[in-house]
Amino acid sequence: MSNEKEDHAKKQPAHNQSAAYAEKAVHKADSLHEKAAKHGKGNKPDGQPAGGFDDTPVPRAPPGYTVKFTFHRATSLPMADLNSLSSDPYVLAQLNTRLQPRHKQDPNMRFRTPTIRRSTEPVWNAEWIVANVPATGFALKARIYDEDPADHDDRLGNVHVHVDSVREGWEGIKEQAFKIKKRMGSKRAYLVRGCAAMFSRNIQMSGDLVVSVEVLGKTESDNGGRCWTVGPCAWSQHLSPMIGRITGTKEPGEQGKAEKYNFQANQIQLQGPVPPELYHRYVEFKPFVAGMFTSKSLRGRILNRALHHQHSRVYNYDRTTVYGSFPSPSKEMTLKFLDLVHWDKGGRIFTYVLTLDGQWRFTETGKEFGIDLLSKHTMHSDVNIYIAFSGEFFIRRLQSPHRGGPDAQGQETHPPVEIEGGPPKADPPRDAAYYALVIDNDSGTYRPNAKMLPQLKSFMQRNLPGMKITTLDCQGDAERMNEMKTQQRERKKAEGKGVQYIQDSDGEISSSDEESLDRAEGRATGGNGRRKKVKRKARQPKTALGQWRQGDKEREKREEEDDMAGVRNGGPGA
């Protein structure tokens, strides 16, 4: 009998054996999670799934210092683009201190500069102001990348800035040039520069990053247990022509011209601190969810990777990305927010996530934009275990902007009523007092606590001055919330078509969806569609997972070597 099984296994195609292996491993992982759930592991005392609101306090520490980091420029960067013999560089900085986090899974503080196009001598002069940097100093890790949306961003090198102590009167660092470490850089980029240097004496083989660090004073805070971003309030608008091309939908352009619809994702850095009570963990409402956030199970690893990829595609940086910033919250910043969400046009509803450091990420949502792989909020958070808050919001235009309290209740709004002096028949008024932000806690992934809505409202009022704020509890105000969202959707149907970006819960595009997309694009459905490509990839899960693990291990090893090199040079742990 054993010989017959062996012969049968040998007769099976290789891809079937791989699929069977992956399927068995997935079922085994799910079985272990289910057993843990049955024994009560990971559940709250009241029987609810683990996660949601976390009341862990911020660890106590003496107030720190407000510090301004300035990334001035870089010199003699390698050439990552063979065609232009140049690069599209930007800096991704990470700040590490000796402050104890509430949980080890709390995300690090990060800052990204705008991208400078086609330059090996980029000038950014980008400022990052951080509060409560402790007196014990910090380690600033600056990674320089070449932006390449078509492939992956090549790293051009690293710079570590270590400061052992910070105090008032510290002389700081003034436009100091730090040598860029090439060891972690792209071999291709440095090879191109080496070849170019053979034909020109003007090309240097070593580059520098010029940085300044200045102490602005003592941070006014009762507890110095956490850092936060003070400013500037940077914003970015990410357009996705690919999604617009897939949907084939168009919106009226200026002067009656038609233009293809670009799906839009937005990020705004709000001024901290985020109220410490706004602290929520993902909810383990299914056995595989924990594995997805921690990448510990087979299925979780696959979903984690897929969601990271979704986030990078939706918040993709390329030549169409629009940047801007404000020194601090202002009415001009509120108007920019209203412009990003298209004022009160079209009955739009947005999905949002607010990170622990106050970055607000949001895109238009609804049935038209269905990322049902697990959750839209998981994608927006970039699969972060802890966030501040999440939910949905929409905009209403008020009939009487200077009437009523700060929440705009008790008066007619557009939608649902057509009010003169604005959309759909006229341009929206450019006065923040005419608008109300209606924001809720409708998120099954993180399930924000409704008792924290007043803190969210106060934080939003501070960052969007001149605008009224209304909060809704997705459970306590369910009837009113659903009625208002229905009014938004009806207004959207009346005023124009919406974008359709569909993804089924199993991660595949259905055949009917594929035919719809093909018709929208104006081409016939062929035999080499996306679905068949996905299936071909799925037939070799063992090989694909092996490649992923190998790539992740190599990357993690390089990152660890990089971090250890920084630690050996002194300063706080990276």
VEXDREN-2710 file (C-alpha; in Angstrom, 1 decimal):
% VEXDREN-2710
k/r/px/py/pz
1/MET/0.0/0.0/0.0
2/SER/2.8/2.4/0.8
3/ASN/4.4/1.8/-2.5
4/GLU/1.1/2.6/-4.3
5/LYS/0.9/6.0/-2.3
6/GLU/4.5/6.8/-3.3
7/ASP/3.8/6.0/-6.9
8/HIS/0.6/8.1/-6.8
9/ALA/2.5/11.0/-5.3
10/LYS/5.2/10.8/-8.0
11/LYS/2.5/10.9/-10.7
12/GLN/1.0/14.1/-9.2
13/PRO/2.1/17.3/-11.0
14/ALA/4.6/19.5/-9.1
15/HIS/2.1/22.4/-8.7
16/ASN/-0.5/20.1/-7.2
17/GLN/1.9/18.8/-4.6
18/SER/2.9/22.4/-3.8
19/ALA/-0.8/23.5/-3.5
20/ALA/-1.5/20.5/-1.2
21/TYR/1.4/21.3/1.0
22/ALA/0.4/25.0/1.3
23/GLU/-3.3/24.1/2.0
24/LYS/-2.3/21.6/4.7
25/ALA/0.0/24.1/6.4
26/VAL/-2.8/26.8/6.3
27/HIS/-5.4/24.4/7.9
28/LYS/-2.8/23.4/10.5
29/ALA/-2.2/27.0/11.4
30/ASP/-5.9/27.8/11.6
31/SER/-6.5/24.7/13.8
32/LEU/-3.9/25.8/16.3
33/HIS/-5.5/29.3/16.5
34/GLU/-9.0/27.8/17.0
35/LYS/-7.7/25.6/19.8
36/ALA/-6.2/28.6/21.5
37/ALA/-9.5/30.5/21.2
38/LYS/-11.5/27.6/22.7
39/HIS/-9.2/27.6/25.8
40/GLY/-9.9/31.3/26.2
41/LYS/-6.5/32.6/25.2
42/GLY/-6.5/36.1/23.8
43/ASN/-10.1/36.9/24.9
44/LYS/-11.2/39.7/27.2
45/PRO/-12.8/38.9/30.6
46/ASP/-16.3/39.7/29.2
47/GLY/-15.9/37.2/26.4
48/GLN/-15.2/39.8/23.7
49/PRO/-12.3/39.3/21.3
50/ALA/-9.0/40.7/22.4
51/GLY/-8.1/44.1/21.1
52/GLY/-9.9/47.4/20.7
53/PHE/-9.4/50.1/23.3
54/ASP/-6.3/49.8/25.4
55/ASP/-6.1/51.8/28.7
56/THR/-2.3/51.2/29.2
57/PRO/-1.0/54.6/30.4
58/VAL/2.0/56.4/28.9
59/PRO/5.0/55.6/31.1
60/ARG/6.0/58.5/33.3
61/ALA/9.2/60.5/32.5
62/PRO/10.4/64.0/33.0
63/PRO/9.4/66.5/30.3
64/GLY/11.9/66.6/27.4
65/TYR/12.9/69.1/24.8
66/THR/11.4/70.3/21.5
67/VAL/14.0/69.6/18.8
68/LYS/14.1/70.7/15.1
69/PHE/15.7/68.4/12.6
70/THR/16.5/69.8/9.2
71/PHE/17.5/67.7/6.2
72/HIS/19.3/70.3/4.0
73/ARG/20.8/68.5/1.1
74/ALA/22.8/65.6/-0.2
75/THR/25.9/65.5/-2.4
76/SER/27.3/63.0/-4.8
77/LEU/24.5/60.5/-4.7
78/PRO/24.8/57.4/-6.9
79/MET/22.8/57.2/-10.1
80/ALA/19.9/54.8/-9.8
81/ASP/18.3/55.6/-13.2
82/LEU/20.4/54.3/-16.2
83/ASN/18.5/56.4/-18.7
84/SER/19.0/59.8/-17.1
85/LEU/22.1/58.9/-15.2
86/SER/20.4/60.5/-12.2
87/SER/18.1/59.6/-9.2
88/ASP/14.8/60.8/-7.7
89/PRO/16.0/60.9/-4.0
90/TYR/14.2/61.4/-0.8
91/VAL/15.0/60.8/2.9
92/LEU/13.1/58.5/5.2
93/ALA/14.1/59.3/8.8
94/GLN/13.4/57.4/12.0
95/LEU/13.9/58.8/15.5
96/ASN/14.8/56.4/18.3
97/THR/15.1/57.3/22.0
98/ARG/15.4/55.5/25.3
99/LEU/11.8/56.3/26.2
100/GLN/9.9/53.2/27.2
101/PRO/6.9/52.5/24.8
102/ARG/3.5/51.4/26.1
103/HIS/4.0/48.2/24.0
104/LYS/6.9/47.0/22.0
105/GLN/4.6/46.9/18.9
106/ASP/4.1/50.7/19.0
107/PRO/5.3/52.1/15.6
108/ASN/8.5/54.1/15.4
109/MET/8.4/57.9/14.7
110/ARG/9.1/58.5/11.0
111/PHE/9.4/61.4/8.7
112/ARG/9.6/61.5/4.9
113/THR/10.9/64.4/2.8
114/PRO/9.4/65.2/-0.6
115/THR/11.1/63.7/-3.6
116/ILE/13.6/65.8/-5.7
117/ARG/13.4/64.8/-9.4
118/ARG/16.4/63.9/-11.5
119/SER/19.2/65.0/-9.1
120/THR/22.3/63.6/-7.5
121/GLU/22.7/66.8/-5.6
122/PRO/19.2/67.2/-4.1
123/VAL/18.2/70.2/-1.9
124/TRP/15.3/69.5/0.5
125/ASN/15.6/72.0/3.4
126/ALA/12.9/69.8/5.0
127/GLU/12.2/70.5/8.7
128/TRP/10.8/68.0/11.3
129/ILE/10.0/69.4/14.7
130/VAL/9.6/66.8/17.5
131/ALA/8.5/67.4/21.1
132/ASN/9.6/65.6/24.3
133/VAL/13.0/64.4/23.0
134/PRO/14.5/63.1/26.3
135/ALA/17.6/64.6/27.9
136/THR/19.3/61.2/27.4
137/GLY/19.6/61.9/23.7
138/PHE/18.5/60.2/20.6
139/ALA/19.6/58.2/17.5
140/LEU/18.5/59.6/14.2
141/LYS/18.6/57.1/11.3
142/ALA/18.3/58.7/7.9
143/ARG/17.9/56.4/4.9
144/ILE/18.2/57.8/1.4
145/TYR/16.1/56.2/-1.3
146/ASP/15.6/56.6/-5.0
147/GLU/11.9/56.7/-5.8
148/ASP/10.9/54.1/-8.4
149/PRO/7.1/53.5/-8.4
150/ALA/7.3/51.1/-11.3
151/ASP/9.7/48.7/-9.4
152/HIS/10.9/49.2/-5.8
153/ASP/12.7/52.1/-4.2
154/ASP/16.4/51.6/-4.3
155/ARG/18.3/52.5/-1.2
156/LEU/21.2/54.9/-1.9
157/GLY/22.7/54.8/1.6
158/ASN/22.3/55.5/5.3
159/VAL/23.4/58.1/7.8
160/HIS/23.3/57.7/11.6
161/VAL/23.3/60.8/13.9
162/HIS/23.9/59.9/17.6
163/VAL/23.5/62.5/20.4
164/ASP/24.1/61.3/23.9
165/SER/22.4/64.2/25.7
166/VAL/20.1/67.1/25.0
167/ARG/19.7/70.2/27.2
168/GLU/18.8/73.9/26.9
169/GLY/21.7/75.9/25.6
170/TRP/23.1/72.9/23.7
171/GLU/24.9/74.2/20.6
172/GLY/23.3/71.6/18.4
173/ILE/24.4/70.5/15.0
174/LYS/24.6/73.2/12.3
175/GLU/24.6/72.0/8.6
176/GLN/27.0/69.2/9.3
177/ALA/27.9/66.8/6.5
178/PHE/27.6/63.1/7.4
179/LYS/29.2/60.5/5.2
180/ILE/26.6/58.3/3.5
181/LYS/27.3/54.6/4.2
182/LYS/27.3/52.7/1.0
183/ARG/27.2/49.2/2.5
184/MET/23.4/49.1/2.5
185/GLY/23.0/51.0/-0.8
186/SER/21.9/49.6/-4.2
187/LYS/24.8/47.8/-5.9
188/ARG/23.4/48.7/-9.3
189/ALA/23.4/52.5/-8.5
190/TYR/26.9/52.5/-7.2
191/LEU/28.1/50.4/-10.2
192/VAL/26.7/53.0/-12.5
193/ARG/28.4/55.8/-10.6
194/GLY/31.7/53.9/-10.6
195/CYS/31.5/53.5/-14.4
196/ALA/30.6/57.2/-14.9
197/ALA/33.5/58.2/-12.6
198/MET/35.9/56.5/-15.0
199/PHE/35.0/59.0/-17.7
200/SER/34.6/62.1/-15.6
201/ARG/36.8/63.5/-12.8
202/ASN/34.0/65.6/-11.5
203/ILE/32.0/62.6/-10.2
204/GLN/32.8/61.8/-6.5
205/MET/32.6/58.2/-5.2
206/SER/31.5/59.2/-1.7
207/GLY/28.5/61.3/-0.8
208/ASP/27.3/63.3/2.2
209/LEU/24.0/64.2/3.8
210/VAL/23.9/67.6/5.4
211/VAL/21.8/67.8/8.6
212/SER/21.1/70.3/11.3
213/VAL/19.7/69.7/14.8
214/GLU/18.5/72.5/17.0
215/VAL/16.9/72.6/20.5
216/LEU/14.0/75.0/20.5
217/GLY/13.4/74.8/24.2
218/LYS/11.7/72.8/27.0
219/THR/8.5/70.9/26.0
220/GLU/5.5/72.1/28.0
221/SER/4.1/68.7/29.1
222/ASP/3.0/67.0/32.3
223/ASN/4.6/63.8/31.2
224/GLY/7.6/63.3/29.0
225/GLY/7.0/59.7/28.4
226/ARG/6.4/59.9/24.6
227/CYS/7.5/62.0/21.7
228/TRP/5.2/63.6/19.1
229/THR/5.4/65.6/15.9
230/VAL/4.8/69.3/16.4
231/GLY/5.2/70.3/12.8
232/PRO/5.2/71.2/10.1
233/CYS/1.7/70.0/9.1
234/ALA/2.7/68.3/5.9
235/TRP/0.1/66.9/3.5
236/SER/0.4/64.8/0.4
237/GLN/-2.1/63.8/-2.3
238/HIS/-1.5/60.4/-4.0
239/LEU/-3.2/59.9/-7.4
240/SER/-3.5/56.4/-8.9
241/PRO/-3.9/56.5/-12.6
242/MET/-3.7/52.7/-12.7
243/ILE/-7.0/52.4/-10.8
244/GLY/-8.5/55.2/-12.8
245/ARG/-7.5/53.3/-16.0
246/ILE/-8.9/50.0/-14.7
247/THR/-12.3/51.6/-13.9
248/GLY/-12.4/53.7/-17.1
249/THR/-14.6/56.3/-15.3
250/LYS/-14.3/60.0/-16.1
251/GLU/-15.3/63.2/-14.5
252/PRO/-16.0/66.6/-16.1
253/GLY/-12.9/68.7/-16.3
254/GLU/-12.4/72.4/-16.6
255/GLN/-14.4/74.2/-19.2
256/GLY/-16.4/71.1/-20.1
257/LYS/-13.4/68.9/-20.9
258/ALA/-13.5/65.3/-19.9
259/GLU/-10.6/63.8/-17.9
260/LYS/-9.9/60.3/-16.7
261/TYR/-10.7/59.8/-13.0
262/ASN/-7.6/59.3/-10.8
263/PHE/-8.3/57.5/-7.5
264/GLN/-7.0/59.7/-4.7
265/ALA/-5.4/58.9/-1.3
266/ASN/-4.5/61.6/1.2
267/GLN/-2.2/62.1/4.1
268/ILE/-2.1/65.0/6.6
269/GLN/0.3/65.3/9.5
270/LEU/-1.8/66.8/12.3
271/GLN/-0.1/68.7/15.1
272/GLY/0.4/66.6/18.2
273/PRO/0.1/65.4/20.8
274/VAL/-2.7/63.0/20.0
275/PRO/-4.7/62.5/23.2
276/PRO/-3.1/59.6/25.1
277/GLU/-6.6/58.0/25.6
278/LEU/-6.8/57.4/21.8
279/TYR/-5.0/54.1/21.8
280/HIS/-6.5/51.1/20.1
281/ARG/-5.2/47.6/19.1
282/TYR/-6.5/45.4/16.3
283/VAL/-9.4/43.1/17.3
284/GLU/-8.9/39.3/17.0
285/PHE/-12.4/38.7/15.7
286/LYS/-11.1/35.6/13.7
287/PRO/-8.4/33.1/14.5
288/PHE/-6.1/34.1/11.7
289/VAL/-6.2/37.9/12.4
290/ALA/-3.4/37.8/15.0
291/GLY/-1.2/36.0/12.5
292/MET/-2.0/38.6/9.8
293/PHE/-0.8/41.5/12.0
294/THR/2.3/39.6/13.4
295/SER/3.1/37.4/10.4
296/LYS/3.4/34.3/12.6
297/SER/1.0/32.0/10.7
298/LEU/1.2/31.0/7.1
299/ARG/-2.1/32.6/6.1
300/GLY/-1.2/35.6/8.2
301/ARG/2.1/36.0/6.5
302/ILE/0.4/36.0/3.1
303/LEU/-2.3/38.5/4.1
304/ASN/0.3/40.7/5.8
305/ARG/2.3/40.9/2.7
306/ALA/-0.7/41.5/0.5
307/LEU/-2.0/44.4/2.7
308/HIS/1.5/46.0/2.9
309/HIS/1.5/45.9/-0.9
310/GLN/-2.0/47.4/-1.1
311/HIS/-0.9/50.2/1.2
312/SER/2.1/51.0/-0.9
313/ARG/0.0/51.0/-4.1
314/VAL/-2.7/53.2/-2.7
315/TYR/-0.3/55.6/-1.0
316/ASN/2.1/55.4/-3.9
317/TYR/4.7/58.2/-4.3
318/ASP/5.4/59.1/-8.0
319/ARG/5.6/62.1/-10.3
320/THR/1.9/62.8/-9.8
321/THR/2.1/63.1/-6.0
322/VAL/1.4/66.6/-4.8
323/TYR/3.1/67.9/-1.6
324/GLY/2.5/70.8/0.7
325/SER/2.8/71.9/4.3
326/PHE/1.6/74.5/6.9
327/PRO/3.7/75.6/9.8
328/SER/0.8/74.9/12.2
329/PRO/-2.9/74.4/12.1
330/SER/-4.7/77.4/10.5
331/LYS/-7.8/78.2/8.5
332/GLU/-5.7/77.9/5.4
333/MET/-5.0/74.3/6.4
334/THR/-8.7/73.7/7.0
335/LEU/-9.4/74.9/3.5
336/LYS/-6.8/72.6/2.0
337/PHE/-8.4/69.7/3.8
338/LEU/-11.8/70.7/2.3
339/ASP/-10.2/70.9/-1.1
340/LEU/-8.7/67.4/-0.7
341/VAL/-12.1/66.0/0.1
342/HIS/-13.8/68.0/-2.7
343/TRP/-15.8/70.2/-0.3
344/ASP/-19.5/69.0/-0.2
345/LYS/-19.5/67.8/-3.8
346/GLY/-20.9/64.4/-4.7
347/GLY/-21.9/63.0/-1.4
348/ARG/-18.6/61.3/-0.7
349/ILE/-17.8/59.1/2.3
350/PHE/-14.2/58.6/3.4
351/THR/-12.5/55.9/5.4
352/TYR/-9.7/57.1/7.7
353/VAL/-7.1/56.0/10.1
354/LEU/-5.3/58.3/12.7
355/THR/-1.9/57.0/13.7
356/LEU/-0.4/57.4/17.2
357/ASP/1.8/60.3/15.9
358/GLY/-1.1/62.1/14.4
359/GLN/-0.9/61.2/10.7
360/TRP/-4.4/61.2/9.2
361/ARG/-4.8/58.9/6.2
362/PHE/-8.0/58.7/4.2
363/THR/-9.6/57.7/0.9
364/GLU/-13.0/57.8/-0.5
365/THR/-14.9/54.6/0.4
366/GLY/-18.3/53.0/0.1
367/LYS/-19.6/50.1/-2.0
368/GLU/-17.8/51.6/-4.9
369/PHE/-14.4/51.1/-3.3
370/GLY/-14.5/47.6/-1.8
371/ILE/-11.3/46.2/-0.3
372/ASP/-12.8/43.2/1.4
373/LEU/-9.6/41.2/1.8
374/LEU/-10.0/41.9/5.4
375/SER/-10.5/45.6/6.1
376/LYS/-9.9/49.0/4.6
377/HIS/-8.7/50.2/7.9
378/THR/-6.0/47.5/8.0
379/MET/-4.7/48.7/4.7
380/HIS/-4.8/52.4/5.7
381/SER/-2.8/51.6/8.9
382/ASP/-0.3/49.6/6.9
383/VAL/-1.1/46.7/9.2
384/ASN/0.0/48.5/12.3
385/ILE/-0.9/46.7/15.5
386/TYR/-1.7/49.9/17.4
387/ILE/-3.3/53.1/16.1
388/ALA/-5.1/56.1/17.7
389/PHE/-8.5/56.0/16.0
390/SER/-10.3/54.9/12.9
391/GLY/-13.7/55.1/11.2
392/GLU/-15.4/57.0/8.5
393/PHE/-16.3/60.7/7.8
394/PHE/-18.1/63.0/5.4
395/ILE/-18.6/66.7/4.8
396/ARG/-21.8/68.7/5.1
397/ARG/-22.4/72.3/4.0
398/LEU/-24.4/74.4/6.4
399/GLN/-27.3/76.7/5.5
400/SER/-26.4/79.1/8.3
401/PRO/-22.6/78.9/8.9
402/HIS/-22.6/81.3/11.9
403/ARG/-25.6/79.7/13.7
404/GLY/-25.6/77.1/16.4
405/GLY/-22.8/75.5/18.4
406/PRO/-19.6/73.7/17.4
407/ASP/-21.4/70.6/16.1
408/ALA/-23.8/72.2/13.6
409/GLN/-26.9/70.3/14.8
410/GLY/-30.4/71.7/14.3
411/GLN/-30.1/73.2/10.8
412/GLU/-30.4/72.1/7.2
413/THR/-27.3/70.9/5.3
414/HIS/-26.2/69.8/1.9
415/PRO/-26.6/67.0/1.4
416/PRO/-29.5/66.1/1.6
417/VAL/-31.0/69.5/0.9
418/GLU/-29.9/71.5/-2.1
419/ILE/-28.8/74.8/-0.6
420/GLU/-28.2/77.9/-2.7
421/GLY/-24.6/79.2/-3.0
422/GLY/-22.8/76.0/-3.5
423/PRO/-22.8/72.5/-5.2
424/PRO/-24.3/71.1/-7.2
425/LYS/-25.3/74.3/-9.1
426/ALA/-22.5/76.6/-8.0
427/ASP/-18.9/76.6/-6.7
428/PRO/-18.4/75.8/-3.0
429/PRO/-17.9/78.8/-0.7
430/ARG/-14.3/79.2/0.3
431/ASP/-15.1/79.7/4.0
432/ALA/-14.5/76.9/6.5
433/ALA/-17.4/78.2/8.7
434/TYR/-19.8/76.9/6.0
435/TYR/-18.8/73.2/6.6
436/ALA/-19.1/70.5/9.2
437/LEU/-17.0/67.4/9.5
438/VAL/-19.1/64.4/10.6
439/ILE/-16.8/61.7/11.9
440/ASP/-17.5/58.4/13.5
441/ASN/-15.8/55.2/15.0
442/ASP/-17.2/52.8/12.4
443/SER/-14.2/50.4/12.2
444/GLY/-14.5/46.6/12.8
445/THR/-10.8/46.1/12.7
446/TYR/-9.9/48.4/15.7
447/ARG/-13.4/49.0/17.2
448/PRO/-12.6/52.4/18.7
449/ASN/-14.2/53.1/22.1
450/ALA/-17.2/55.5/21.7
451/LYS/-16.3/57.1/25.1
452/MET/-13.1/58.5/23.4
453/LEU/-15.1/60.4/20.7
454/PRO/-15.0/63.7/22.8
455/GLN/-11.2/63.5/22.8
456/LEU/-11.2/62.9/19.1
457/LYS/-13.5/65.9/18.6
458/SER/-11.3/68.2/20.6
459/PHE/-8.2/67.0/18.7
460/MET/-9.9/67.6/15.3
461/GLN/-11.1/71.1/16.4
462/ARG/-7.6/72.1/17.3
463/ASN/-6.2/70.9/14.0
464/LEU/-9.1/72.1/11.7
465/PRO/-9.9/75.6/13.1
466/GLY/-13.0/77.4/11.8
467/MET/-14.8/74.2/11.0
468/LYS/-17.6/72.5/12.9
469/ILE/-17.1/69.0/14.1
470/THR/-19.8/66.4/14.8
471/THR/-19.1/62.9/16.2
472/LEU/-21.2/59.8/15.8
473/ASP/-21.1/56.5/17.7
474/CYS/-21.6/53.7/15.2
475/GLN/-23.6/51.8/17.8
476/GLY/-25.3/54.4/20.0
477/ASP/-26.1/56.7/17.0
478/ALA/-26.5/53.8/14.5
479/GLU/-29.9/55.0/13.3
480/ARG/-28.8/58.6/12.7
481/MET/-25.5/57.6/11.2
482/ASN/-27.0/55.1/8.8
483/GLU/-29.6/57.7/7.7
484/MET/-26.9/60.3/7.0
485/LYS/-24.7/57.9/5.1
486/THR/-27.7/56.8/3.0
487/GLN/-28.3/60.5/2.2
488/GLN/-24.7/60.8/1.1
489/ARG/-25.0/57.8/-1.2
490/GLU/-28.2/59.1/-2.7
491/ARG/-26.6/62.4/-3.3
492/LYS/-23.6/60.7/-5.0
493/LYS/-26.0/58.8/-7.3
494/ALA/-27.7/62.1/-8.2
495/GLU/-24.6/64.2/-8.8
496/GLY/-22.3/61.8/-10.6
497/LYS/-20.7/58.4/-11.0
498/GLY/-18.2/57.0/-8.5
499/VAL/-15.1/55.1/-8.9
500/GLN/-15.4/51.3/-8.8
501/TYR/-12.4/49.4/-7.4
502/ILE/-13.5/45.9/-6.5
503/GLN/-11.7/43.2/-4.7
504/ASP/-13.5/40.1/-3.5
505/SER/-13.0/38.7/0.0
506/ASP/-10.9/35.8/-1.4
507/GLY/-8.5/38.3/-3.0
508/GLU/-9.4/37.5/-6.6
509/ILE/-11.3/39.5/-9.2
510/SER/-14.4/37.6/-10.3
511/SER/-15.0/36.9/-13.9
512/SER/-18.0/39.2/-14.1
513/ASP/-15.9/42.0/-12.5
514/GLU/-13.1/41.3/-15.0
515/GLU/-15.6/41.6/-17.9
516/SER/-16.9/44.9/-16.5
517/LEU/-13.4/46.3/-16.2
518/ASP/-12.5/45.2/-19.7
519/ARG/-15.7/46.8/-21.1
520/ALA/-14.8/50.0/-19.2
521/GLU/-11.3/50.0/-20.7
522/GLY/-12.7/49.2/-24.1
523/ARG/-10.9/45.9/-24.7
524/ALA/-12.2/42.3/-25.0
525/THR/-11.6/39.8/-22.4
526/GLY/-8.8/37.5/-23.4
527/GLY/-7.3/34.2/-22.2
528/ASN/-4.4/35.8/-20.5
529/GLY/-6.4/37.9/-18.0
530/ARG/-5.3/38.9/-14.5
531/ARG/-7.3/36.1/-12.9
532/LYS/-5.4/33.4/-14.8
533/LYS/-2.1/35.0/-13.9
534/VAL/-3.1/35.0/-10.2
535/LYS/-4.1/31.3/-10.5
536/ARG/-0.8/30.4/-12.1
537/LYS/1.0/32.0/-9.2
538/ALA/-1.3/30.3/-6.7
539/ARG/-0.3/26.9/-8.1
540/GLN/3.2/27.3/-6.7
541/PRO/2.6/28.6/-3.1
542/LYS/5.5/26.6/-1.6
543/THR/8.0/28.1/-4.1
544/ALA/6.6/31.6/-3.7
545/LEU/6.5/31.4/0.1
546/GLY/10.1/30.1/0.1
547/GLN/11.2/33.1/-2.0
548/TRP/9.3/35.5/0.3
549/ARG/10.9/34.0/3.4
550/GLN/14.4/34.1/1.9
551/GLY/14.0/37.7/0.8
552/ASP/12.6/38.7/4.2
553/LYS/15.4/36.9/6.0
554/GLU/18.0/38.6/3.8
555/ARG/16.4/42.0/4.3
556/GLU/16.1/41.5/8.1
557/LYS/19.7/40.4/8.3
558/ARG/20.9/43.5/6.4
559/GLU/18.7/45.7/8.6
560/GLU/20.1/44.0/11.8
561/GLU/23.6/44.5/10.6
562/ASP/22.9/48.1/9.8
563/ASP/21.3/48.7/13.2
564/MET/24.2/46.9/15.0
565/ALA/26.7/49.1/13.2
566/GLY/24.8/52.1/14.4
567/VAL/24.8/50.8/18.0
568/ARG/28.6/50.2/17.9
569/ASN/29.0/53.8/17.1
570/GLY/27.3/54.8/20.3
571/GLY/24.0/56.4/21.2
572/PRO/20.5/55.1/21.8
573/GLY/19.5/51.7/20.5
574/ALA/18.3/51.8/16.9
END
